[in-house]
């Protein structure tokens, strides 16, 4: 039996007397019957005590986003509630919807579940989320001050900070590098097509926003293997026909370039910017990250660019600790912290543009001066290469 999607409406008054154990049992029963749960908040939710709201959110997240769960999660608030309901401002939502436009909500619901129920594609993707294991994308979100992470991600970050305390600053500077390089490619080099490998969770000034600010016709495809990234991305991009997000392994070049959304948006006869920003350290040597760069470069037209950076350290002890810590923490979803020379070898045969391969906060810095790393036990290192 498959009961299809279930919209769980949370009304503030009801949860003043809710039986929390019963809530848990109801959620489990819905999931066992194949239901997809969407958490919604109505106008009365402003009456909810913050502790009660957090309980409901955590209960749904834990039970609906664990292994083998076929469920989706989001929040909805109407225009009246938006001004008074702090939980409904998108901070907890995978599909945040805040509007008084019923057709808008309908489009969102159809996009998430499929026209008559949760799509098989969505079921397969959401079932792979495991909130008991740290995710690189969610750890990065935490370092950037985001809200789309779990206790397990935050705990891993705090352990990492004990040995590499510069990591938060490094993450912020890496994000600013991404924004600068996309702006430079769009404005100075006329690039109108971007493929962002290992894009991570959306935050402020994502690739499509930066590029489309320069030229609204810019086309962007985001690629990530984390189903939570897919969920956030689809919500963010629902009304943007020039942008798509696909769930794929960034090592699968043929599968990515043959994906219908990539074929719809990217013309490989024209220059493309392929972004590998702070992701190559997630690829083990056995999977040949240098070969990945060569495969992608071979598929791009002359005049295309590759943006490549990763975590590097010249200290063997730091490289060994972080590599092993992340490999164990993420249950193998990690590669290796490398040296600057190893990264440079990935770009052999390509023309690295000025200022070359550098610590990323020094790559064409602008007036938006980022924070300074107080310690340099590791850095984000990379640059931009052009295909002739």
C-alpha positions as CSV (number, residue, x, y, z in Angstrom):
1,X,0.0,0.0,0.0
2,X,1.3,3.4,-0.9
3,X,-0.7,6.3,0.5
4,X,1.2,9.0,-1.3
5,X,2.1,12.4,0.2
6,X,0.7,13.6,3.5
7,X,0.6,17.3,4.3
8,X,1.2,17.6,8.1
9,X,-0.3,21.0,9.1
10,X,1.0,22.4,12.4
11,X,-1.4,24.7,14.2
12,X,0.0,26.5,17.2
13,X,-2.9,26.0,19.6
14,X,-2.9,22.2,19.0
15,X,0.6,21.8,20.1
16,X,0.1,23.4,23.4
17,X,-1.4,20.1,24.4
18,X,0.2,17.7,21.9
19,X,1.2,14.2,22.9
20,X,4.7,14.0,21.7
21,X,4.9,10.2,21.8
22,X,1.7,10.1,19.7
23,X,3.3,12.5,17.1
24,X,6.2,10.1,16.8
25,X,4.0,7.1,16.4
26,X,1.9,8.8,13.8
27,X,4.9,9.9,11.8
28,X,6.3,6.3,11.8
29,X,2.9,4.9,10.7
30,X,2.7,7.3,7.7
31,X,6.3,6.5,6.7
32,X,5.6,2.7,6.9
33,X,2.7,3.2,4.6
34,X,4.9,4.9,2.0
35,X,3.8,8.4,2.8
36,X,5.7,11.6,2.1
37,X,5.4,14.1,4.9
38,X,5.5,17.8,4.4
39,X,5.5,20.0,7.5
40,X,3.3,23.0,7.1
41,X,2.6,25.9,9.4
42,X,-0.6,27.8,9.3
43,X,-1.5,31.2,10.5
44,X,-1.9,30.1,14.1
45,X,1.7,28.9,14.3
46,X,2.8,32.1,15.8
47,X,1.3,30.8,19.1
48,X,3.8,28.0,19.2
49,X,6.4,28.1,21.8
50,X,9.9,27.9,20.3
51,X,10.7,24.7,22.2
52,X,7.6,23.0,20.9
53,X,8.3,24.1,17.3
54,X,11.9,22.8,17.5
55,X,10.5,19.5,18.8
56,X,8.2,19.1,15.9
57,X,10.9,20.1,13.4
58,X,13.4,17.8,14.9
59,X,10.9,14.9,15.1
60,X,10.0,15.2,11.4
61,X,13.6,15.7,10.3
62,X,14.9,12.7,12.3
63,X,12.1,10.4,11.3
64,X,11.6,11.5,7.7
65,X,15.2,12.0,6.6
66,X,16.8,9.0,8.1
67,X,18.0,6.0,6.1
68,X,15.3,4.3,3.9
69,X,12.8,7.1,4.6
70,X,10.6,8.1,1.7
71,X,9.7,11.6,2.8
72,X,10.0,15.2,2.1
73,X,10.0,18.1,4.5
74,X,9.2,21.8,4.2
75,X,7.4,24.7,5.7
76,X,4.6,26.9,4.5
77,X,3.3,30.1,6.0
78,X,0.7,32.5,4.7
79,X,1.1,36.3,4.5
80,X,-0.5,36.8,7.9
81,X,1.7,34.4,9.7
82,X,4.9,35.5,8.0
83,X,5.1,38.7,10.1
84,X,4.7,36.9,13.4
85,X,5.9,33.3,13.0
86,X,9.6,33.2,13.5
87,X,9.9,29.5,12.5
88,X,8.4,30.2,9.1
89,X,11.1,32.4,7.7
90,X,12.9,29.7,5.8
91,X,15.5,28.8,8.4
92,X,14.3,25.2,8.8
93,X,12.8,24.5,5.5
94,X,13.9,22.2,2.7
95,X,11.2,23.7,0.6
96,X,10.5,27.2,2.2
97,X,7.3,28.7,0.8
98,X,6.1,32.0,2.2
99,X,3.3,33.5,0.2
100,X,-0.4,34.0,0.1
101,X,-0.6,32.8,-3.5
102,X,-2.3,29.4,-3.6
103,X,-1.1,28.6,-7.2
104,X,2.4,29.2,-6.0
105,X,2.0,26.7,-3.3
106,X,0.4,24.3,-5.8
107,X,3.4,24.5,-8.1
108,X,5.7,23.9,-5.3
109,X,3.7,20.8,-4.1
110,X,3.6,19.4,-7.6
111,X,7.3,19.9,-8.1
112,X,8.2,18.1,-4.9
113,X,5.7,15.2,-5.1
114,X,4.9,14.8,-8.7
115,X,1.4,15.6,-10.1
116,X,-0.3,12.7,-8.4
117,X,2.1,11.8,-5.6
118,X,5.8,11.6,-4.7
119,X,7.8,10.8,-7.8
120,X,9.9,7.6,-7.8
121,X,12.9,9.7,-8.6
122,X,12.3,11.9,-5.5
123,X,11.7,8.7,-3.4
124,X,15.0,7.2,-4.4
125,X,16.9,10.4,-3.7
126,X,15.4,11.3,-0.3
127,X,15.7,7.7,0.9
128,X,19.5,8.1,0.8
129,X,19.7,10.8,3.4
130,X,21.4,9.6,6.6
131,X,21.4,12.2,9.3
132,X,23.5,10.0,11.6
133,X,26.6,10.5,9.5
134,X,28.2,13.9,8.9
135,X,27.8,15.3,5.4
136,X,30.5,17.5,3.8
137,X,27.9,19.8,2.3
138,X,26.1,20.2,5.7
139,X,29.4,20.8,7.5
140,X,30.3,23.5,5.0
141,X,26.8,25.0,5.5
142,X,27.5,25.1,9.3
143,X,30.9,26.8,8.8
144,X,29.2,29.4,6.6
145,X,26.6,30.1,9.3
146,X,23.8,28.2,7.6
147,X,20.9,26.5,9.3
148,X,20.7,23.3,7.2
149,X,22.9,21.1,9.3
150,X,22.4,18.6,12.1
151,X,24.0,17.9,15.4
152,X,26.3,15.3,13.9
153,X,27.6,17.8,11.4
154,X,28.3,20.4,14.0
155,X,30.0,17.9,16.3
156,X,32.3,16.9,13.5
157,X,33.1,20.5,12.7
158,X,34.0,21.2,16.4
159,X,36.3,18.2,16.5
160,X,38.0,19.4,13.3
161,X,38.4,22.8,14.8
162,X,40.6,21.4,17.5
163,X,43.3,20.6,15.0
164,X,42.6,23.0,12.2
165,X,41.1,26.1,13.9
166,X,41.2,28.2,10.7
167,X,38.5,26.2,9.0
168,X,35.6,28.5,9.4
169,X,37.6,31.5,8.0
170,X,38.9,29.3,5.2
171,X,35.3,28.3,4.3
172,X,34.1,31.9,4.2
173,X,37.1,33.0,2.0
174,X,36.5,30.0,-0.3
175,X,32.9,31.1,-0.8
176,X,33.9,34.6,-1.6
177,X,36.5,33.3,-4.1
178,X,33.6,31.4,-5.8
179,X,31.6,34.6,-6.1
180,X,34.5,36.7,-7.4
181,X,35.6,34.1,-10.0
182,X,32.0,33.7,-11.3
183,X,31.6,37.5,-11.5
184,X,35.0,37.7,-13.4
185,X,34.1,35.0,-15.8
186,X,30.7,36.5,-16.6
187,X,31.8,40.1,-16.7
188,X,35.3,40.0,-18.0
189,X,35.3,36.8,-20.1
190,X,31.7,36.8,-21.4
191,X,31.0,33.3,-20.1
192,X,27.3,32.5,-20.1
193,X,27.3,28.8,-19.2
194,X,28.4,27.3,-15.8
195,X,28.5,23.7,-14.5
196,X,29.1,23.7,-10.7
197,X,30.5,20.3,-9.7
198,X,29.8,19.5,-6.0
199,X,27.8,22.7,-5.5
200,X,26.8,22.1,-1.9
201,X,23.8,23.6,-0.2
202,X,22.5,27.0,-1.5
203,X,23.5,30.1,0.4
204,X,23.6,33.8,-0.4
205,X,24.9,34.8,-3.8
206,X,25.0,31.4,-5.5
207,X,26.5,30.9,-8.9
208,X,23.4,31.6,-10.9
209,X,22.6,34.7,-8.9
210,X,26.1,36.2,-9.5
211,X,26.2,35.2,-13.2
212,X,22.6,36.3,-13.9
213,X,23.2,39.6,-12.3
214,X,25.8,40.2,-15.0
215,X,23.6,38.7,-17.8
216,X,20.1,37.3,-17.1
217,X,20.6,34.8,-19.9
218,X,23.4,33.0,-18.1
219,X,22.7,29.3,-17.7
220,X,23.8,27.3,-14.7
221,X,23.7,23.6,-13.7
222,X,24.4,22.5,-10.1
223,X,25.7,19.0,-9.5
224,X,25.8,17.3,-6.1
225,X,25.3,13.8,-4.8
226,X,23.7,14.9,-1.5
227,X,19.8,14.6,-1.7
228,X,19.3,17.5,0.7
229,X,21.2,19.7,-1.8
230,X,18.8,18.5,-4.5
231,X,15.8,19.4,-2.3
232,X,17.0,22.9,-1.5
233,X,18.1,23.6,-5.0
234,X,14.8,22.6,-6.6
235,X,12.9,24.9,-4.2
236,X,15.3,27.8,-4.9
237,X,15.2,27.4,-8.7
238,X,11.6,26.6,-9.2
239,X,10.9,29.7,-11.2
240,X,14.3,30.0,-12.9
241,X,14.3,28.3,-16.3
242,X,17.9,29.0,-16.9
243,X,19.1,27.0,-13.9
244,X,18.9,23.4,-12.8
245,X,20.2,21.2,-10.1
246,X,20.8,17.5,-10.6
247,X,21.8,14.7,-8.2
248,X,24.8,13.0,-9.6
249,X,28.3,11.9,-8.7
250,X,30.7,14.5,-10.1
251,X,33.0,11.8,-11.2
252,X,30.4,10.6,-13.7
253,X,31.3,12.9,-16.6
254,X,29.4,11.0,-19.2
255,X,26.3,10.7,-17.1
256,X,26.3,14.4,-16.2
257,X,26.9,15.7,-19.7
258,X,24.2,13.3,-21.0
259,X,21.7,14.4,-18.4
260,X,18.5,15.9,-19.9
261,X,18.8,19.1,-17.9
262,X,22.5,19.6,-18.9
263,X,21.5,19.0,-22.5
264,X,18.7,21.5,-22.2
265,X,20.9,24.3,-20.8
266,X,24.5,23.8,-21.9
267,X,25.7,24.1,-25.4
268,X,29.1,22.4,-25.5
269,X,30.0,24.0,-28.8
270,X,30.2,27.3,-26.9
271,X,32.6,28.2,-24.0
272,X,31.6,26.8,-20.6
273,X,33.0,27.4,-17.1
274,X,33.4,24.1,-15.2
275,X,33.7,24.7,-11.5
276,X,35.4,22.3,-9.0
277,X,35.5,24.6,-6.0
278,X,36.6,23.0,-2.8
279,X,35.5,19.5,-3.9
280,X,38.6,17.6,-5.2
281,X,39.7,16.7,-1.7
282,X,36.5,14.6,-1.6
283,X,37.8,12.4,-4.4
284,X,40.3,9.7,-3.4
285,X,43.5,9.1,-5.5
286,X,42.1,5.8,-6.6
287,X,39.3,7.7,-8.5
288,X,41.9,9.8,-10.3
289,X,40.9,13.5,-9.7
290,X,43.4,14.6,-12.3
291,X,41.8,12.3,-14.8
292,X,38.4,13.9,-13.9
293,X,39.7,17.3,-14.8
294,X,41.2,16.0,-18.1
295,X,37.9,14.3,-19.0
296,X,35.8,17.4,-18.4
297,X,38.3,19.7,-20.2
298,X,38.3,17.4,-23.2
299,X,34.5,17.8,-23.5
300,X,34.6,21.6,-23.4
301,X,34.9,24.0,-26.3
302,X,38.1,26.1,-26.8
303,X,37.8,29.3,-24.7
304,X,36.3,27.4,-21.8
305,X,37.5,27.7,-18.2
306,X,38.0,25.3,-15.3
307,X,38.0,26.7,-11.8
308,X,39.8,24.4,-9.5
309,X,40.7,24.6,-5.8
310,X,41.0,22.3,-2.9
311,X,42.3,22.0,0.7
312,X,46.1,21.7,0.8
313,X,48.7,21.6,3.5
314,X,52.5,21.4,3.4
315,X,52.4,19.8,6.8
316,X,52.3,16.0,6.6
317,X,50.8,15.6,10.1
318,X,47.9,18.0,9.2
319,X,47.2,16.2,5.9
320,X,47.2,12.8,7.6
321,X,45.0,13.8,10.5
322,X,42.3,15.6,8.4
323,X,42.2,13.0,5.7
324,X,41.7,10.2,8.2
325,X,39.3,12.2,10.4
326,X,37.1,13.1,7.5
327,X,37.3,9.6,5.9
328,X,36.1,8.0,9.1
329,X,33.5,10.7,10.0
330,X,31.9,10.7,6.6
331,X,32.1,6.9,6.2
332,X,34.4,7.1,3.2
333,X,32.9,10.1,1.5
334,X,36.3,11.8,1.4
335,X,39.5,11.8,-0.6
336,X,42.7,13.4,0.6
337,X,44.2,16.8,1.7
338,X,47.0,17.3,-0.9
339,X,50.0,19.5,-1.5
340,X,50.0,22.6,-3.7
341,X,52.2,20.8,-6.2
342,X,49.8,17.9,-6.4
343,X,46.9,20.3,-7.3
344,X,49.1,22.1,-9.9
345,X,49.6,18.7,-11.6
346,X,45.8,18.4,-12.1
347,X,45.9,21.4,-14.5
348,X,48.8,20.3,-16.8
349,X,48.1,21.1,-20.4
350,X,45.8,24.1,-19.5
351,X,46.8,27.7,-19.3
352,X,46.5,29.0,-15.8
353,X,45.4,32.6,-15.8
354,X,46.9,35.3,-13.6
355,X,47.6,35.5,-10.7
356,X,48.1,31.7,-11.0
357,X,47.5,29.1,-8.3
358,X,47.2,30.9,-5.0
359,X,45.6,30.9,-1.6
360,X,42.1,31.7,-2.8
361,X,41.6,34.9,-0.7
362,X,44.4,36.5,-2.7
363,X,42.9,35.6,-6.1
364,X,41.9,38.9,-7.7
365,X,40.7,40.4,-4.4
366,X,38.1,43.1,-4.5
367,X,36.9,45.7,-2.0
368,X,35.0,43.1,-0.1
369,X,37.9,42.2,2.2
370,X,37.4,38.8,3.8
371,X,38.6,37.6,7.2
372,X,42.2,36.6,7.6
373,X,43.3,33.2,8.6
374,X,45.1,33.5,11.9
375,X,46.8,30.1,11.4
376,X,47.9,28.5,8.1
377,X,48.0,24.8,9.0
378,X,46.0,24.3,5.8
379,X,44.6,26.6,3.1
380,X,42.2,26.6,0.2
381,X,44.5,26.7,-2.9
382,X,43.7,27.0,-6.5
383,X,42.8,29.2,-9.5
384,X,41.5,29.4,-13.0
385,X,42.7,27.7,-16.1
386,X,41.7,28.3,-19.7
387,X,41.4,25.7,-22.5
388,X,42.9,27.0,-25.7
